[in-house]
């Protein structure tokens, strides 16, 4: 008994040390923010100047400017966006925000915003590259993402190493951020709210996930396109109601966020207390957990989109970060702060309690429970696709079916297991994914900026027909680049 406890404690301590190094002030935080800043400058603030046209393009011009019928790809712009949203808008937007505020203080929300604003340039760039260097697999489906563009755009052993490193990290991450944390949150919430048995929840969830996975990306795209926007509106609607009821407390909540972003916060009640470094660390770490900008994961879904030019899907994909963090995360954070539940001891139920305080009767827990079930479920579907595309890169298409089976089993395991170190493991896997991808984005930033400039000079408002860009030349990569 004693040795087992010692081993468990030591393993947790080791994970914590690795996580602290990866997300510390000398590695991923400056690399992540620095890459976003450099890409923002080189792309001339594309995320600020083209956000409006990009939102209009994806939500009010779903045929992709005439692209869907003739362009290469497996799913539409809109389905690629909702698949990526499915993978990101989940537990990170509900439990992850509470954890960031609990550990890093209210100022962590500020750094989540900063990560998102500069991360939009990173999200644009990785989606651009995913389409630019995508390939067709043995089954005729589009395959792309960092596991391919790192290999094909950065020639030689260095590019191959970064590609394999990313693919391995992504497969590991799919079992953490993409599966166990999500299914565990679903089971815990339903048990807390309704007393449902986690075993039964696990069986039902695993069967549902397995059924959708059999249909591949087309099935995933149809499912996510149908209910992800509905669930986001449903959840955000609940947030807006609470914020309207507590409108007098919103200025104080915003002041908490801004003031604590640079000073940290002292311990109050159940709150652990934080420093300036902790606010940045947990804000950036949970920010990337939430919107995945810079990780390269969403680029895998973008590569499947039907499009004539990579810049178009890049612009569509960057709206995902805006929706995920600037809208959904902000709503969650302000609800937690304005209702005062951010000072409670248990971050796992912070958001649920905030909704219970802000809505009449049991509606608060009902809304959070339903939101977690559907948003976490959609995250599982999105990440299953990311994982299988990386398995296909590592061992070929024959590895996809065994991966889907294993992934489905892990979904069940997550619902019945107490996961003390899973969040730490997920943070580590996210960081390991981000490192090779961010290096690639920096190396290829010149290519991205030149081809983006050429595209936007011809179609600054994203209104021209897609076929007009099928003949736009793309620069040849020099040997050894």
C-alpha positions in Angstrom: 0.0 0.0 0.0 2.8 2.4 0.9 4.9 1.9 -2.2 1.9 2.3 -4.4 1.0 5.6 -2.8 4.6 6.7 -3.0 4.8 5.8 -6.7 1.6 7.6 -7.4 2.7 10.7 -5.6 6.1 10.6 -7.3 4.5 10.3 -10.8 2.2 13.2 -10.1 5.2 15.3 -8.9 7.1 14.4 -12.0 4.2 15.4 -14.2 3.9 18.7 -12.3 7.6 19.5 -12.8 7.4 18.7 -16.5 4.3 20.9 -16.9 5.9 23.7 -14.9 9.0 23.6 -17.3 7.0 23.4 -20.5 4.6 26.2 -19.5 7.1 28.2 -17.6 8.5 31.7 -18.5 11.4 30.3 -20.5 9.8 28.0 -23.1 6.3 27.8 -24.3 4.8 31.0 -23.0 7.3 33.3 -24.8 7.3 31.0 -27.8 3.5 31.0 -28.0 3.0 34.7 -27.5 6.1 35.6 -29.6 5.0 33.6 -32.5 1.5 35.2 -32.4 3.0 38.7 -32.3 5.5 38.0 -35.1 2.7 36.5 -37.3 0.4 39.4 -36.5 3.1 41.9 -37.7 4.0 39.9 -40.8 0.3 39.4 -41.7 -0.4 43.1 -41.1 -3.0 42.4 -38.4 -5.1 40.2 -40.6 -7.1 38.9 -37.6 -8.3 42.5 -36.8 -8.8 43.8 -40.3 -10.4 40.7 -41.9 -12.5 39.4 -38.9 -15.7 41.0 -40.2 -15.5 39.7 -43.8 -14.4 36.2 -42.4 -17.5 36.0 -40.1 -19.8 37.1 -42.9 -18.2 34.6 -45.3 -18.6 31.6 -43.1 -22.0 32.3 -41.6 -23.8 34.1 -44.4 -22.1 32.7 -47.5 -22.0 29.0 -46.7 -21.5 27.9 -50.3 -18.0 29.3 -49.9 -18.3 31.7 -52.8 -19.2 29.0 -55.2 -16.5 26.6 -54.0 -18.4 23.7 -52.5 -19.4 22.1 -55.8 -16.0 22.0 -57.5 -13.2 22.5 -55.0 -11.1 19.7 -53.6 -12.0 18.6 -50.1 -14.3 16.4 -48.1 -16.4 18.9 -46.1 -17.6 22.5 -46.5 -15.9 25.6 -45.0 -18.7 25.7 -42.4 -18.4 22.0 -41.5 -14.6 22.4 -41.1 -15.2 25.3 -38.8 -17.8 23.6 -36.7 -15.7 20.4 -36.5 -12.8 22.6 -35.1 -15.2 24.4 -32.8 -16.5 21.0 -31.7 -13.0 20.1 -30.7 -12.3 23.3 -28.8 -15.6 24.5 -27.3 -15.9 22.0 -24.5 -14.8 21.4 -21.0 -12.0 24.0 -21.4 -14.6 26.7 -21.8 -16.5 25.7 -18.7 -14.3 23.9 -16.2 -11.0 25.1 -17.7 -11.9 28.8 -17.2 -12.8 28.1 -13.6 -9.5 26.3 -13.1 -7.5 29.1 -14.7 -9.2 31.7 -12.4 -8.9 29.5 -9.3 -5.1 28.9 -9.8 -4.1 32.1 -11.6 -6.5 34.6 -10.2 -9.0 36.8 -12.2 -6.0 38.1 -14.2 -5.7 34.8 -15.9 -8.8 35.7 -17.9 -6.9 38.7 -19.3 -4.1 36.5 -20.5 -6.6 34.1 -22.1 -7.7 37.2 -24.1 -4.2 38.1 -25.1 -3.5 34.5 -26.1 -6.6 34.5 -28.3 -6.0 37.9 -30.0 -2.5 37.0 -31.1 -3.5 33.3 -31.4 -5.9 34.2 -34.2 -2.9 35.0 -36.4 -1.4 31.6 -35.5 -4.7 29.9 -36.2 -4.9 31.5 -39.6 -1.4 30.5 -40.4 -1.7 26.9 -39.4 -5.0 26.5 -41.3 -3.4 28.2 -44.4 -0.5 25.8 -44.3 -2.8 22.8 -43.7 -4.6 23.4 -47.0 -1.5 24.5 -48.9 0.3 21.3 -48.2 -2.5 18.8 -47.8 -2.4 15.4 -49.5 -4.9 12.6 -50.5 -4.7 9.4 -48.5 -5.2 5.8 -49.7 -9.0 6.1 -49.2 -9.2 9.3 -51.3 -9.7 11.6 -48.3 -7.8 14.9 -47.7 -5.1 14.7 -45.0 -3.3 17.7 -43.7 -2.1 19.6 -40.7 1.3 20.0 -39.0 2.1 16.4 -39.4 2.2 17.0 -43.2 3.2 20.6 -43.7 6.1 20.4 -41.3 7.4 17.5 -43.5 6.7 18.9 -46.9 7.4 22.6 -46.3 10.5 22.2 -44.2 12.8 19.9 -46.2 15.2 17.4 -44.8 15.5 15.5 -41.6 14.5 18.6 -39.5 11.1 18.8 -41.1 10.5 15.1 -40.8 11.5 15.1 -37.1 9.1 18.0 -36.3 6.4 16.2 -38.3 6.7 12.9 -36.4 7.1 14.7 -33.0 3.9 16.5 -33.6 2.0 13.4 -34.7 3.0 11.4 -31.7 2.2 14.3 -29.3 -1.2 14.7 -31.0 -2.2 11.1 -30.6 -1.3 11.3 -26.9 -3.2 14.5 -26.5 -6.3 13.0 -28.1 -6.5 10.6 -25.2 -6.1 13.5 -22.7 -7.6 16.8 -23.8 -9.7 15.0 -26.5 -11.2 12.1 -24.5 -10.6 11.4 -20.9 -11.0 14.9 -19.5 -14.1 15.4 -21.6 -15.9 12.1 -20.7 -14.9 12.4 -17.1 -16.4 15.9 -16.9 -19.6 14.6 -18.5 -19.9 11.7 -16.0 -19.1 13.9 -13.0 -21.6 16.6 -14.0 -24.4 14.1 -14.6 -23.7 12.3 -11.3 -23.6 15.6 -9.4 -26.8 17.0 -11.0 -28.9 14.0 -11.5 -27.3 11.1 -9.6 -26.6 9.1 -12.8 -24.3 6.1 -12.6 -20.9 7.0 -14.3 -20.8 3.4 -15.7 -24.1 3.8 -17.5 -23.0 7.2 -18.7 -19.8 5.8 -20.0 -21.5 3.0 -21.9 -24.0 5.3 -23.6 -21.3 7.9 -24.4 -18.9 5.3 -25.8 -21.6 3.7 -28.0 -22.7 7.1 -29.3 -19.1 8.1 -30.1 -18.3 4.8 -31.8 -21.4 5.0 -34.0 -20.4 8.5 -35.3 -16.8 7.6 -35.8 -17.7 4.8 -38.2 -18.8 7.4 -40.6 -15.5 9.3 -40.7 -15.1 13.0 -41.2 -18.3 13.4 -43.3 -20.3 12.0 -40.4 -18.5 14.0 -37.8 -18.9 17.2 -40.0 -22.7 16.6 -40.3 -23.2 16.0 -36.6 -21.1 19.0 -35.4 -22.6 21.3 -38.0 -26.1 20.4 -36.7 -25.7 20.9 -32.9 -22.5 22.8 -32.1 -23.9 26.3 -33.0 -27.1 25.5 -31.2 -25.3 24.5 -28.0 -23.0 27.5 -28.1 -26.1 29.8 -28.5 -27.9 27.9 -25.7 -24.9 28.2 -23.3 -24.1 31.8 -24.1 -27.7 32.7 -23.8 -27.7 31.5 -20.2 -24.6 33.5 -19.6 -26.1 36.7 -21.0 -29.2 36.3 -18.8 -27.0 36.0 -15.7 -24.8 38.9 -16.7 -27.9 41.0 -17.4 -29.2 40.2 -13.9 -25.8 41.1 -12.4 -25.0 44.0 -14.7 -24.1 46.3 -11.8 -21.3 43.8 -10.8 -19.7 43.6 -14.3 -17.5 46.7 -14.1 -16.0 45.4 -10.8 -15.5 42.0 -12.5 -13.7 43.6 -15.4 -11.5 45.7 -13.0 -10.6 42.5 -11.2 -9.4 40.9 -14.5 -7.3 43.9 -15.6 -5.8 44.8 -12.2 -4.9 41.2 -11.3 -3.4 40.6 -14.7 -0.3 42.5 -13.7 -0.3 42.2 -9.9 -1.6 38.8 -9.1 -4.1 38.3 -6.3 -3.8 37.4 -2.6 -5.6 34.5 -1.0 -9.3 35.2 -0.3 -11.5 32.5 1.2 -11.1 29.3 -0.7 -9.0 31.0 -3.4 -5.4 29.7 -3.6 -3.8 33.1 -4.3 -1.6 33.9 -7.3 1.3 35.8 -8.6 1.8 37.7 -11.8 3.7 34.7 -13.3 0.9 32.3 -12.2 -1.7 34.6 -13.9 0.2 34.4 -17.1 1.0 30.7 -16.9 -2.5 29.5 -16.2 -4.1 32.1 -18.5 -2.0 31.1 -21.4 -2.1 27.3 -20.6 -5.9 27.3 -20.2 -6.2 29.7 -23.1 -4.5 27.3 -25.5 -6.4 24.4 -23.9 -9.6 26.2 -24.8 -8.9 27.6 -28.3 -5.9 25.5 -29.3 -4.4 28.4 -31.3 -0.8 27.5 -32.0 -1.3 23.8 -31.2 -2.0 22.9 -34.8 -4.8 20.6 -34.0 -7.6 22.7 -35.7 -5.5 22.8 -38.9 -6.2 19.0 -39.3 -9.9 19.8 -39.7 -9.2 22.8 -41.9 -7.3 20.6 -44.3 -10.5 18.7 -45.1 -12.4 21.8 -46.2 -13.5 22.3 -49.8 -11.7 25.4 -51.0 -9.8 26.8 -54.0 -7.3 28.9 -51.9 -5.7 28.2 -48.5 -6.1 31.8 -47.4 -9.9 31.5 -47.5 -9.9 28.6 -45.1 -7.3 30.3 -43.0 -9.6 33.3 -42.5 -12.5 31.0 -41.7 -10.5 29.1 -39.2 -9.3 32.1 -37.3 -12.9 33.0 -36.4 -12.9 29.8 -34.3 -10.6 31.4 -31.8 -12.7 34.6 -31.7 -15.9 32.6 -31.0 -14.3 30.2 -28.5 -12.4 32.7 -26.3 -13.5 36.2 -26.9 -17.2 35.2 -26.8 -17.7 31.9 -24.9 -14.7 32.0 -22.5 -15.4 35.7 -21.7 -19.0 34.9 -20.9 -18.0 32.0 -18.6 -15.3 34.1 -16.8 -17.6 37.1 -16.2 -20.4 34.9 -14.9 -17.9 33.3 -12.4 -16.5 36.7 -11.3 -19.8 38.6 -11.2 -21.5 36.0 -9.0 -18.6 35.7 -6.7 -18.1 31.9 -7.1 -14.5 32.4 -8.2 -13.5 32.4 -4.5 -14.9 28.8 -3.9 -12.5 26.0 -3.1 -13.6 23.5 -5.9 -13.1 24.8 -9.5 -14.9 21.7 -10.9 -18.3 23.0 -9.7 -17.5 26.8 -9.9 -19.4 27.4 -13.2 -22.3 25.2 -12.2 -22.7 27.1 -8.9 -22.4 30.4 -10.7 -25.3 29.4 -13.0 -27.3 28.2 -10.0 -26.8 31.6 -8.3 -27.7 33.5 -11.4 -30.7 31.5 -12.6 -34.0 30.6 -10.9 -34.6 27.1 -9.4 -32.4 24.3 -10.8 -32.1 25.9 -14.3 -28.5 26.8 -13.7 -27.2 23.3 -13.2 -29.5 22.0 -15.9 -28.0 24.4 -18.5 -24.4 23.6 -17.4 -25.1 19.9 -17.4 -26.6 19.9 -20.9 -23.9 22.2 -22.2 -21.1 20.0 -20.8 -22.7 16.8 -22.3 -23.1 18.2 -25.8 -20.0 20.4 -25.9 -17.7 17.7 -24.4 -19.3 15.1 -26.7 -18.6 17.2 -29.7 -15.0 17.8 -28.5 -14.5 14.0 -28.3 -15.7 13.7 -31.9 -13.4 16.5 -33.2 -10.4 15.1 -31.4 -11.0 11.6 -32.6 -10.5 12.9 -36.1 -7.3 14.7 -35.2 -5.9 11.6 -33.6 -6.8 9.3 -36.5 -5.3 11.6 -39.0 -2.0 11.6 -37.1 -2.2 7.8 -36.7 -2.6 7.7 -40.5 0.6 9.8 -40.9 2.6 7.5 -38.6 1.5 4.0 -39.6 -0.9 4.4 -42.5 -4.7 4.0 -43.0 -4.7 0.5 -41.6 -4.1 2.0 -38.2 -7.2 4.1 -38.2 -9.8 1.4 -37.3 -7.7 0.1 -34.3 -7.3 3.7 -33.1 -11.0 4.4 -33.3 -11.7 1.3 -31.2 -9.1 2.2 -28.6 -10.3 5.8 -28.5 -13.9 4.6 -27.9 -12.6 2.4 -25.0 -10.7 5.3 -23.5 -13.9 7.4 -23.6 -15.5 4.9 -21.3 -12.5 4.6 -19.1 -12.5 8.4 -18.6 -16.1 8.3 -17.2 -15.3 5.7 -14.4 -11.8 6.8 -13.4 -10.7 9.4 -10.9 -8.3 11.4 -12.9 -6.0 13.3 -10.5 -3.2 14.0 -13.0 -5.1 14.1 -16.3 -5.3 17.9 -16.5 -1.6 18.1 -16.0 -1.0 15.4 -18.6 -3.3 17.2 -21.0 -1.3 20.5 -20.5 2.0 18.6 -21.2 0.6 16.9 -24.3 -0.8 20.3 -25.6 2.6 21.9 -25.0 4.5 19.1 -26.8 2.1 19.5 -29.8 2.5 23.3 -29.9 6.4 23.4 -29.8 7.1 21.8 -33.2 4.1 23.6 -34.8 5.1 27.0 -33.5 8.7 26.4 -34.8 7.2 25.6 -38.2 5.0 28.7 -38.2 8.0 30.9 -37.6 10.2 29.2 -40.2 7.3 29.4 -42.8 6.1 32.9 -41.8 7.6 34.5 -45.0 5.7 32.1 -47.3 2.5 32.6 -45.4 2.7 36.4 -45.5 3.6 36.6 -49.2 0.8 34.3 -50.4 -1.7 35.9 -48.1 -0.8 39.4 -49.4 -1.2 38.2 -53.0 -4.6 36.7 -52.2 -6.0 39.7 -50.3 -4.9 42.1 -53.1 -7.3 40.2 -55.4 -10.2 39.6 -53.0 -10.0 41.9 -50.0 -13.6 41.4 -48.9 -13.9 37.6 -49.7 -16.7 38.2 -52.2 -15.2 36.8 -55.5 -16.2 33.4 -56.9 -14.0 30.6 -55.7 -13.1 29.4 -59.2 -11.4 32.7 -59.9 -8.6 31.7 -57.6 -8.0 28.1 -58.8 -5.3 29.4 -61.1 -3.6 31.8 -58.7 0.1 30.7 -58.7 1.7 29.6 -55.4 5.4 30.1 -54.9 7.8 27.2 -55.3 9.7 26.3 -52.1 13.4 26.5 -52.5 15.3 23.3 -52.1 16.3 22.7 -48.5 13.8 25.3 -47.1 
